[in-house]
Amino acid sequence: MKKGKILITGSNGLLGQAIVSIFTRESDFELTLTSVEEQSNINLNFNYIQLDITNKEKTKKAISEVSPDVVINCAAFTDVDACETERELCWKLNVDAVKNLIIATRPHNIKLVHFSTDYVFDGKNGPYDESSVPNPLSFYGRSKLAAENAITISGTKHAIIRTMVLFGIGNKVKANFATWLINKLSAGEMINIVDDQIGNSTIVDDLAYGTLKLIESEREGLYNIAGKDIESRLDFTYKLCEVFGYKKSLISVIKTKDLNQPAPRPLNSGLITLKAQTELGFEPMDSVESLQLLKYQMGF
Ligand SMILES: NC(=O)c1ccc[n+]([C@@H]2O[C@H](COP(=O)([O-])OP(=O)(O)OC[C@H]3O[C@@H](n4cnc5c(N)ncnc54)[C@H](OP(=O)(O)O)[C@@H]3O)[C@@H](O)[C@H]2O)c1
């Protein structure tokens, strides 16, 4: 007996694939996968619909035809630096497309589960809980906050999950911080790592599991779901070296300002996950546990 129907947008991305994997293993929900590409990146037998959520009419049609109980939006423009220059595209996907999802879900009382980020904060006084006041520094952060606000005031049944520094593996997904480190360090390349960006790195499996807990609990509102350890990128990198057996001497320590990245980063960030822990029973992995899982998943 199936528990209900879930439609996933952006199912080909890092989070989308992890959601499909965890929900298939740990729940009885009937899943419909959708993403912008013609084909699913997941080589299993799922219902798959090609869906570009920036297309309002097609989004309304797909959601009304599938008639899910929940839509999980994993689609986003996630290249933070590119968002500074490709502002129109960023807004179209991160804000206008979310409004399309609101329009498609609200009349049918479908719950919309959406993902946001610590980039809604300025990083002056993290870590942040769900009552902290946002003040985004970057265009990406502004777009994600605008989407949060659009959902919150829309009257659509919803949950918004803030997360940060996602890592993990998936089929044909873009590199993330951990996989980039592994690529460089395993090749013996020298890398520059900042010691002034603080936050919790999050293995995507943990985020997907927290999302399942949230949906099963039928709770609504804003939740932080992220890894357990709030630490610098440098400390995370040292832990990765220990777990994977790479040389720490390959790492040069630098400051964020020396990277000259187009988008400003929140430095003293981090997400407090106490609300998800107490209300959802979400237990985040610490960095070493999540890196050990990653190592296992990569077959090392
Ligand atoms: N990654 C992080 O560190 C991080 C941190 C905090 C929050 N988040 C949030 O977590 C969520 C998931 O991120 P992620 O890392 O899984 O992103 P991702 O790997 O970039 O996945 C996004 C997916 O959406 C697809 N997509 C792009 N345009 C689309 C469209 N018009 N219609 C439908 N699908 C479209 C992408 O396809 P293409 O690859 O072909 O473009 C990609 O498969 C996002 O809301 C993001 O803002 C991520």
Ligand as a Chemical Component Dictionary entry (heavy atoms), coordinates in Angstrom:
data_LIG
# 
_chem_comp.id                   LIG 
_chem_comp.type                 NON-POLYMER 
_chem_comp.pdbx_formal_charge   0 
_chem_comp.three_letter_code    LIG 
# 
loop_
_chem_comp_atom.comp_id 
_chem_comp_atom.atom_id 
_chem_comp_atom.alt_atom_id 
_chem_comp_atom.type_symbol 
_chem_comp_atom.charge 
_chem_comp_atom.model_Cartn_x 
_chem_comp_atom.model_Cartn_y 
_chem_comp_atom.model_Cartn_z 
_chem_comp_atom.pdbx_ordinal 
LIG N1  N1  N 0  24.976 22.628 -3.463  1  
LIG C1  C1  C 0  25.064 23.279 -2.307  2  
LIG O1  O1  O 0  26.134 23.415 -1.680  3  
LIG C2  C2  C 0  23.813 23.877 -1.697  4  
LIG C3  C3  C 0  23.919 24.582 -0.493  5  
LIG C4  C4  C 0  22.760 25.139 0.068   6  
LIG C5  C5  C 0  21.549 24.976 -0.562  7  
LIG N2  N2  N 1  21.472 24.292 -1.748  8  
LIG C6  C6  C 0  20.165 24.167 -2.389  9  
LIG O2  O2  O 0  19.838 22.792 -2.508  10 
LIG C7  C7  C 0  19.036 22.578 -3.672  11 
LIG C8  C8  C 0  19.609 21.444 -4.517  12 
LIG O3  O3  O 0  20.936 21.784 -4.904  13 
LIG P1  P1  P 0  21.887 20.759 -5.705  14 
LIG O4  O4  O 0  23.261 20.967 -5.207  15 
LIG O5  O5  O -1 21.291 19.397 -5.713  16 
LIG O6  O6  O 0  21.794 21.400 -7.164  17 
LIG P2  P2  P 0  22.168 20.765 -8.593  18 
LIG O7  O7  O 0  23.011 19.549 -8.435  19 
LIG O8  O8  O 0  22.659 21.908 -9.424  20 
LIG O9  O9  O 0  20.747 20.284 -9.119  21 
LIG C9  C9  C 0  19.790 21.128 -9.677  22 
LIG C10 C10 C 0  19.117 20.355 -10.781 23 
LIG O10 O10 O 0  18.077 21.154 -11.345 24 
LIG C11 C11 C 0  18.158 21.028 -12.757 25 
LIG N3  N3  N 0  17.563 22.165 -13.445 26 
LIG C12 C12 C 0  18.189 23.254 -13.939 27 
LIG N4  N4  N 0  17.310 24.071 -14.541 28 
LIG C13 C13 C 0  16.106 23.480 -14.425 29 
LIG C14 C14 C 0  14.808 23.827 -14.851 30 
LIG N5  N5  N 0  14.572 24.965 -15.531 31 
LIG N6  N6  N 0  13.790 22.991 -14.591 32 
LIG C15 C15 C 0  14.026 21.840 -13.915 33 
LIG N7  N7  N 0  15.224 21.447 -13.506 34 
LIG C16 C16 C 0  16.261 22.262 -13.738 35 
LIG C17 C17 C 0  19.652 20.978 -13.009 36 
LIG O11 O11 O 0  19.943 20.538 -14.302 37 
LIG P3  P3  P 0  21.332 21.028 -14.999 38 
LIG O12 O12 O 0  22.437 20.445 -14.169 39 
LIG O13 O13 O 0  21.225 20.446 -16.365 40 
LIG O14 O14 O 0  21.329 22.515 -14.967 41 
LIG C18 C18 C 0  20.088 20.017 -11.926 42 
LIG O15 O15 O 0  19.924 18.681 -12.334 43 
LIG C19 C19 C 0  18.968 23.942 -4.371  44 
LIG O16 O16 O 0  17.782 24.594 -4.008  45 
LIG C20 C20 C 0  20.140 24.700 -3.800  46 
LIG O17 O17 O 0  19.941 26.095 -3.845  47 
LIG C21 C21 C 0  22.586 23.731 -2.321  48 
# 
loop_
_chem_comp_bond.comp_id 
_chem_comp_bond.atom_id_1 
_chem_comp_bond.atom_id_2 
_chem_comp_bond.value_order 
_chem_comp_bond.pdbx_ordinal 
LIG N1  C1  SING 1  
LIG C1  O1  DOUB 2  
LIG C1  C2  SING 3  
LIG C2  C3  SING 4  
LIG C2  C21 DOUB 5  
LIG C3  C4  DOUB 6  
LIG C4  C5  SING 7  
LIG C5  N2  DOUB 8  
LIG N2  C6  SING 9  
LIG N2  C21 SING 10 
LIG C6  O2  SING 11 
LIG C6  C20 SING 12 
LIG O2  C7  SING 13 
LIG C7  C8  SING 14 
LIG C7  C19 SING 15 
LIG C8  O3  SING 16 
LIG O3  P1  SING 17 
LIG P1  O4  DOUB 18 
LIG P1  O5  SING 19 
LIG P1  O6  SING 20 
LIG O6  P2  SING 21 
LIG P2  O7  DOUB 22 
LIG P2  O8  SING 23 
LIG P2  O9  SING 24 
LIG O9  C9  SING 25 
LIG C9  C10 SING 26 
LIG C10 O10 SING 27 
LIG C10 C18 SING 28 
LIG O10 C11 SING 29 
LIG C11 N3  SING 30 
LIG C11 C17 SING 31 
LIG N3  C12 SING 32 
LIG N3  C16 SING 33 
LIG C12 N4  DOUB 34 
LIG N4  C13 SING 35 
LIG C13 C14 SING 36 
LIG C13 C16 DOUB 37 
LIG C14 N5  SING 38 
LIG C14 N6  DOUB 39 
LIG N6  C15 SING 40 
LIG C15 N7  DOUB 41 
LIG N7  C16 SING 42 
LIG C17 O11 SING 43 
LIG C17 C18 SING 44 
LIG O11 P3  SING 45 
LIG P3  O12 DOUB 46 
LIG P3  O13 SING 47 
LIG P3  O14 SING 48 
LIG C18 O15 SING 49 
LIG C19 O16 SING 50 
LIG C19 C20 SING 51 
LIG C20 O17 SING 52 
# 
